[in-house]
């Protein structure tokens, strides 16, 4: 308790509070602009943190990240263009709600779910960090293979139309993920002699191309006017929200829990947690047929999972110095610069600074409510802009955001190419979400499979020898076989004598 009191004193210093507020505004801007992700916001803050003491430096990163992850929902809901990778899982759902005139509900649900999920993640981080980190470190390549397989199985749930087309889209995403140097053999694949392609396809340009550019192409080539968004203004975003959150309180808890657990796994992060949460929401929903047409249930699950995953990713970073995602990989560097070497000893040597970080998580999520409301009210102007004016502006932001990632024109070319491919896929009824999912998890799936096969000397039974791997493997295989098992069970019931 004494440590928390000291931590509160460190955080509620006027200078630290000013840094947190400015970082929050910066994070909202970075997350709302397609291409300028939460990772980029963190990277751009690093040079500034060199001139700060440890507490404001880490608090600024925590706040900017939390704001950026939520802000990615704004262009996703209003324009069908996810601002950050973590928002891509439910962009179609959110935009469908906006088209039905439910912009207030989707944005209000996303904001409050993000705040509550973030609070849940902060509580877990503060009180169970060592335990969760110990659990996460038990994951070897075998467990990661089944986790990636389970995540890819979500493609069957996020494909609302034809499962076959969803599977083809997933395979396209996995194919794109194989471009570059093979991590096991070091051999270049599908690079066609291009040095740039040897590094693989960066996820951010791919996501911008598959969502944003496809939308731009659709607007330009449309013979008929685009479906009109019924809502031109955004009113009270909290109207009716209490009823929604009460109805889906189990979803809120489930999404937050998935976010923390997946976030605590090194290399997983909020992006994967959001996909898994959305798919689980659809699988266990009483109204699965409503998903994809603008249903708020998936927003509650995935929205809470996003920000809860943020707290989870800091668990292995602080306790063992292992990054949970790309953001905490940057954070670990900042910790070393500030003399806070991550690991179990940091809780003994500088506990007051670690507890100050915990308090900053709570404060960042509290500030997310008013700052997020301000961002939503500012973003409502997008609904009033004619699409023929808005689309060239979006195109400019897409090009600038993609170029800013590596300062190369090559990324812009990748974005345009995948935009054209996605446009033709969607025009022919192929969903884009499974392709994005394949791109996200393809690298993890391949690397963990190859590593496991080398460890096991080609013995496939080794994938079931470890307890956690066996449980994940059995669950995944049962999900794969569930359609056939249900068919057999129904047939058995029909022939059973009365």
C-alpha positions in Angstrom: 0.0 0.0 0.0 2.9 2.4 0.8 4.3 1.7 -2.7 1.0 2.7 -4.3 0.9 5.9 -2.3 4.4 6.8 -3.5 3.4 5.9 -7.0 0.3 8.2 -6.9 2.6 11.0 -5.8 4.9 10.4 -8.7 2.1 10.3 -11.2 0.0 13.2 -9.9 2.8 15.6 -10.4 1.7 18.6 -12.6 4.5 18.0 -15.1 3.7 14.3 -15.4 0.0 15.1 -15.8 0.7 17.6 -18.6 2.9 15.0 -20.3 0.1 12.4 -20.1 -2.6 14.8 -21.5 -0.4 15.8 -24.4 0.6 12.2 -25.1 -3.1 11.3 -25.1 -3.9 13.9 -27.7 -0.9 12.8 -29.8 -2.0 9.1 -29.6 -5.6 9.9 -30.7 -4.3 11.7 -33.8 -1.8 8.9 -34.6 -4.5 6.2 -34.2 -7.2 8.0 -36.2 -5.0 8.5 -39.3 -4.7 5.2 -41.4 -1.1 4.1 -41.5 0.0 5.9 -38.4 -0.4 3.1 -35.9 0.1 2.8 -32.1 3.5 1.3 -32.8 4.5 4.3 -34.8 3.2 6.6 -32.1 5.4 4.9 -29.6 8.4 5.0 -31.8 8.0 8.7 -32.4 7.7 9.3 -28.7 11.0 7.6 -27.9 13.3 10.5 -28.9 11.2 12.8 -26.7 11.4 10.5 -23.7 15.2 10.8 -23.7 14.7 14.2 -22.1 12.3 13.0 -19.4 12.6 11.2 -16.1 11.5 7.6 -16.1 7.9 8.1 -14.8 6.7 10.7 -17.3 8.6 8.9 -20.1 6.8 5.5 -19.5 3.5 7.2 -18.7 3.5 9.0 -22.0 4.0 5.8 -23.9 1.2 4.0 -21.9 -1.2 6.9 -22.6 -0.4 7.4 -26.3 -0.8 3.6 -26.9 -4.1 3.3 -25.2 -5.5 6.3 -27.0 -4.1 5.2 -30.4 -5.7 1.7 -30.2 -9.1 3.2 -29.5 -8.8 6.0 -32.1 -8.3 3.3 -34.8 -12.0 2.6 -34.3 -13.1 6.0 -35.6 -12.1 5.8 -39.3 -13.1 2.1 -39.1 -16.7 2.9 -38.0 -17.1 6.0 -40.1 -15.2 5.2 -43.3 -14.6 1.4 -43.2 -10.9 2.1 -42.9 -9.2 0.8 -39.7 -6.8 3.3 -38.2 -4.8 0.6 -36.5 -4.3 -3.1 -37.0 -6.1 -3.8 -33.8 -9.3 -2.3 -35.2 -9.3 -4.4 -38.4 -11.1 -7.4 -36.8 -14.4 -5.5 -36.5 -14.2 -2.7 -39.0 -16.9 -4.2 -41.3 -19.2 -4.7 -38.4 -18.7 -1.2 -37.1 -19.2 0.4 -40.5 -22.4 -1.6 -41.1 -23.8 -0.1 -37.9 -22.9 3.4 -39.1 -24.7 2.8 -42.4 -27.8 1.8 -40.4 -27.7 5.1 -38.5 -26.2 3.7 -35.4 -22.9 5.6 -35.3 -23.5 6.8 -31.7 -24.1 3.2 -30.5 -21.0 1.7 -32.2 -18.7 4.5 -31.2 -20.0 4.7 -27.6 -19.8 1.0 -27.2 -16.3 0.9 -28.6 -15.2 3.7 -26.3 -16.7 2.4 -23.0 -15.7 -1.2 -23.8 -12.1 0.0 -24.5 -12.1 1.9 -21.1 -13.5 -1.1 -19.2 -11.2 -3.6 -20.9 -8.2 -1.3 -20.3 -9.1 -1.1 -16.6 -9.4 -4.9 -16.4 -6.0 -5.2 -18.1 -4.5 -2.7 -15.6 -5.9 -4.6 -12.6 -4.5 -7.9 -13.9 -1.1 -6.3 -14.7 -0.9 -4.7 -11.2 -1.8 -7.8 -9.2 -0.9 -10.9 -11.2 2.0 -9.9 -13.4 4.5 -12.4 -12.1 2.0 -15.3 -12.2 0.8 -14.5 -15.8 4.3 -14.1 -17.0 5.3 -17.4 -15.6 2.3 -19.0 -17.4 3.2 -17.2 -20.7 6.8 -18.5 -20.5 5.6 -22.1 -20.5 4.5 -21.6 -24.1 7.0 -23.2 -26.4 6.8 -23.5 -30.2 4.3 -26.4 -29.9 1.8 -24.2 -28.0 2.3 -21.3 -30.4 1.6 -23.5 -33.3 -1.8 -24.6 -31.9 -2.5 -21.0 -30.8 -1.9 -19.8 -34.4 -4.0 -22.7 -35.8 -6.8 -21.8 -33.4 -6.6 -18.2 -34.5 -6.7 -19.2 -38.2 -9.8 -21.3 -37.4 -11.5 -17.9 -36.6 -11.6 -17.3 -40.4 -14.5 -19.8 -40.5 -16.4 -17.7 -38.0 -15.6 -14.3 -39.4 -16.7 -15.4 -42.9 -20.4 -14.6 -42.9 -21.2 -15.7 -46.5 -19.5 -18.7 -48.2 -17.1 -20.7 -46.0 -15.3 -21.9 -49.2 -14.7 -18.3 -50.3 -13.5 -17.5 -46.7 -11.0 -20.4 -46.9 -9.7 -19.2 -50.3 -9.3 -15.6 -48.9 -7.5 -17.1 -45.9 -5.1 -19.0 -48.2 -4.4 -15.8 -50.1 -3.4 -14.1 -46.8 -1.2 -17.0 -45.8 0.5 -16.9 -49.3 1.2 -13.2 -48.8 2.7 -14.0 -45.4 5.2 -16.4 -47.0 6.9 -13.7 -49.1 10.4 -12.9 -48.0 13.3 -14.8 -46.5 12.4 -18.2 -44.9 13.1 -17.9 -41.2 14.3 -21.5 -41.0 16.4 -22.0 -44.0 17.3 -18.4 -44.9 16.2 -18.9 -48.5 14.3 -16.0 -50.2 10.8 -16.9 -51.4 8.5 -15.2 -53.9 10.7 -12.1 -54.0 11.1 -12.2 -57.9 14.6 -10.8 -57.5 13.5 -7.8 -55.5 15.6 -6.8 -52.5 12.7 -5.0 -50.9 10.5 -8.1 -51.0 13.2 -10.1 -49.2 12.0 -8.4 -46.0 8.4 -9.6 -46.5 5.2 -7.7 -46.8 4.8 -5.2 -44.0 1.4 -5.6 -42.4 0.6 -1.9 -42.2 0.7 -1.2 -46.0 -1.1 -4.4 -46.6 -3.9 -3.5 -44.2 -4.2 0.0 -45.6 -4.3 -1.4 -49.1 -6.8 -4.1 -48.4 -9.2 -1.8 -46.6 -8.6 1.8 -47.4 -7.5 1.6 -51.1 -10.1 -1.1 -51.9 -12.7 1.4 -50.6 -11.2 4.2 -52.7 -11.3 2.0 -55.8 -14.8 1.0 -55.1 -15.9 4.6 -54.8 -14.2 5.6 -58.0 -15.5 2.7 -60.1 -19.0 2.6 -58.7 -21.7 3.0 -61.5 -24.3 3.6 -58.8 -23.8 6.0 -56.0 -22.4 4.4 -52.8 -25.0 3.4 -50.2 -25.9 6.5 -48.3 -25.0 6.7 -44.7 -28.2 7.5 -43.0 -26.6 9.5 -40.2 -25.0 12.8 -40.9 -24.4 13.8 -37.3 -23.5 12.1 -34.0 -25.6 12.8 -31.0 -25.3 11.4 -27.5 -23.0 8.3 -27.7 -24.1 7.1 -24.2 -27.8 6.9 -25.0 -28.9 3.3 -24.5 -25.4 2.2 -23.8 -26.2 0.9 -20.3 -28.7 -1.5 -21.6 -26.2 -2.8 -24.2 -23.4 -3.3 -21.7 -25.7 -5.0 -19.2 -27.0 -7.4 -21.9 -23.5 -8.3 -23.0 -21.7 -8.1 -19.6 -20.5 -11.7 -20.1 -19.0 -10.7 -23.5 -17.3 -7.7 -21.9 -15.6 -10.0 -19.3 -14.8 -12.7 -21.8 -13.3 -10.2 -24.3 -11.2 -8.6 -21.6 -10.0 -12.0 -20.3 -9.0 -13.1 -23.8 -7.2 -9.8 -24.4 -5.1 -10.2 -21.3 -4.3 -13.8 -21.8 -3.4 -13.5 -25.5 -1.6 -10.2 -24.9 0.6 -11.9 -22.2 1.9 -14.3 -24.8 5.1 -13.0 -26.3 4.6 -11.9 -29.9 0.8 -12.1 -29.9 -0.5 -8.7 -28.8 -3.8 -6.9 -29.2 -4.2 -7.5 -32.9 -4.5 -11.3 -32.5 -6.6 -10.9 -29.4 -9.2 -8.8 -31.2 -9.6 -11.4 -34.0 -10.0 -14.2 -31.5 -12.4 -12.3 -29.3 -14.6 -11.4 -32.3 -14.7 -15.0 -33.6 -15.5 -16.3 -30.1 -18.3 -13.8 -29.8 -19.8 -15.0 -33.0 -19.3 -18.7 -32.2 -21.1 -18.4 -28.8 -23.7 -15.8 -29.8 -27.4 -16.5 -29.6 -27.7 -14.4 -32.8 -24.8 -15.4 -35.0 -26.7 -14.6 -38.2 -26.7 -10.9 -37.3 -22.9 -10.7 -37.4 -21.6 -8.9 -40.4 -24.7 -6.9 -40.9 -24.1 -4.4 -38.1 -24.4 -6.2 -34.7 -23.0 -4.6 -31.5 -22.2 -7.8 -29.7 -18.9 -8.4 -31.6 -17.9 -4.7 -30.9 -18.2 -5.3 -27.1 -16.0 -8.4 -27.2 -13.3 -7.2 -29.6 -13.3 -3.5 -28.3 -12.7 -4.6 -24.7 -10.1 -7.2 -25.8 -8.0 -4.5 -27.6 -7.2 -2.4 -24.6 -7.1 -5.3 -22.2 -4.4 -6.8 -24.4 -2.3 -3.7 -23.8 -2.0 -4.5 -20.1 -1.3 -8.1 -20.9 1.6 -7.3 -23.3 3.4 -5.4 -20.5 3.5 -8.5 -18.3 6.3 -10.4 -20.0 8.0 -7.2 -20.8 8.3 -6.0 -17.2 8.8 -9.3 -15.5 11.2 -11.1 -17.9 12.2 -8.5 -20.4 10.4 -10.4 -23.2 8.3 -8.1 -25.5 4.7 -9.0 -25.8 4.4 -7.1 -29.1 6.2 -4.5 -31.2 5.2 -1.7 -28.8 6.6 -3.4 -25.7 9.7 -4.2 -27.7 10.3 -0.4 -28.0 9.3 0.0 -24.3 12.1 -2.5 -23.2 14.6 -0.3 -24.9 13.3 2.8 -23.1 13.4 0.8 -19.8 17.1 0.1 -20.3 17.9 3.7 -21.2 16.2 4.8 -18.0 18.2 2.3 -15.9 15.2 0.1 -15.2 16.5 -3.2 -16.4 13.4 -5.3 -17.0 13.2 -8.6 -15.1 12.2 -10.0 -11.7 14.8 -7.8 -9.9 13.1 -4.5 -11.1 10.3 -5.2 -8.6 12.9 -5.3 -5.8 15.3 -2.5 -6.9 12.8 0.2 -8.2 9.3 -0.9 -7.1 8.0 2.6 -6.8 8.7 3.3 -10.5 7.0 0.0 -11.6 3.9 0.8 -9.5 3.9 4.3 -11.0 3.6 2.6 -14.4 0.7 0.6 -13.1 -1.1 3.8 -11.9 -0.5 5.4 -15.3 -2.5 2.5 -16.9 -5.5 3.4 -14.7 -5.1 7.1 -15.3 -4.7 6.6 -19.1 -8.0 4.6 -19.3 -9.8 7.2 -17.1 -8.6 10.0 -19.5 -9.6 7.9 -22.5 -13.3 8.6 -21.7 -13.3 12.4 -22.0 -10.5 12.5 -24.7 -12.2 9.8 -26.6 -15.5 11.6 -26.5 -13.8 14.8 -27.8 -12.3 12.7 -30.6 -15.7 11.2 -31.5 -17.3 14.7 -31.6 -14.5 16.0 -33.8 -14.7 13.0 -36.1 -18.4 13.5 -36.8 -17.5 16.1 -39.4 -16.4 13.2 -41.6 -20.1 12.2 -42.0 -20.9 15.5 -43.6 -18.1 15.5 -46.2 -19.2 14.3 -49.7 -17.4 11.1 -50.7 -16.1 12.6 -53.9 -14.2 15.1 -51.7 -13.4 12.7 -48.9 -11.9 9.9 -51.1 -9.0 12.0 -52.5 -8.1 13.1 -49.0 -8.2 9.5 -47.8 -5.9 8.5 -50.7 -3.5 11.2 -49.7 -3.4 10.1 -46.1 -3.0 6.4 -47.2 0.0 7.3 -49.4 1.6 9.6 -46.8 1.0 7.1 -43.9 2.4 4.2 -45.9 5.5 6.1 -47.1 6.2 7.2 -43.5 6.6 3.6 -42.3 10.0 3.0 -44.0 10.4 6.2 -46.1 10.2 4.2 -49.3 8.0 4.3 -52.4 8.0 0.5 -52.4 5.5 0.3 -49.5 3.2 2.6 -51.5 3.4 0.1 -54.4 2.5 -2.8 -52.1 -0.5 -0.9 -50.7 -1.8 -0.1 -54.2 -1.2 -3.6 -55.5 -3.0 -5.2 -52.5 -5.8 -2.6 -52.8 -6.5 -3.7 -56.4 -6.4 -7.4 -55.4 -8.8 -6.8 -52.5 -11.1 -4.7 -54.7 -11.5 -7.6 -57.2 -11.9 -10.1 -54.4 -14.7 -8.2 -52.7 -16.4 -7.5 -56.0 -16.6 -11.3 -56.5 -17.9 -12.0 -53.0 -14.6 -13.0 -51.3 -14.3 -11.5 -47.7 -11.2 -9.6 -46.9 -11.1 -10.3 -43.1 -9.8 -13.9 -43.5 -7.0 -12.7 -45.7 -5.9 -10.1 -43.1 -6.1 -12.9 -40.5 -3.9 -15.1 -42.6 -1.4 -12.3 -43.0 -1.3 -11.6 -39.3 -0.9 -15.2 -38.1 1.0 -16.7 -41.1 4.5 -15.9 -39.9 3.8 -17.2 -36.4 2.2 -20.4 -37.7 5.1 -21.2 -40.1 7.9 -20.3 -37.6 6.4 -22.3 -34.7 5.6 -25.3 -37.0 9.1 -25.5 -38.5 10.8 -25.0 -35.1 8.6 -27.7 -33.5 9.4 -30.2 -36.3 13.1 -29.6 -35.9 12.8 -30.1 -32.1 10.7 -33.2 -32.5 12.8 -34.6 -35.4 9.7 -34.9 -37.5 7.6 -36.7 -34.9 4.0 -35.2 -35.1 3.0 -36.8 -31.8 5.3 -34.3 -30.1 2.7 -31.7 -30.7 0.5 -33.4 -28.1 3.2 -34.4 -25.5 3.1 -31.2 -23.5 -0.1 -30.6 -21.4 -0.9 -27.1 -22.6 -0.2 -28.0 -26.2 -2.3 -31.1 -26.0 -5.3 -29.2 -24.6 -5.0 -26.5 -27.3 -4.5 -29.1 -30.0 -7.5 -31.2 -29.0 -9.7 -28.0 -28.8 -8.5 -26.9 -32.3 -9.1 -30.3 -33.9 -12.5 -30.6 -32.3 -13.5 -27.3 -33.8 -12.2 -28.4 -37.2 -14.3 -31.6 -36.9 -17.3 -30.0 -35.3 -19.4 -29.7 -38.5 -19.0 -33.4 -39.3 -19.5 -34.4 -35.7 -22.7 -32.4 -35.5 -23.9 -33.9 -38.8 -23.3 -37.4 -37.4 -25.0 -36.6 -34.1 -28.1 -35.2 -35.9 -28.3 -38.2 -38.2 -28.0 -40.5 -35.1 -30.9 -38.7 -33.4 -33.1 -39.0 -36.6 -32.7 -42.8 -36.8 -33.0 -43.4 -33.1 -36.1 -45.5 -32.4 -38.9 -43.8 -30.4 
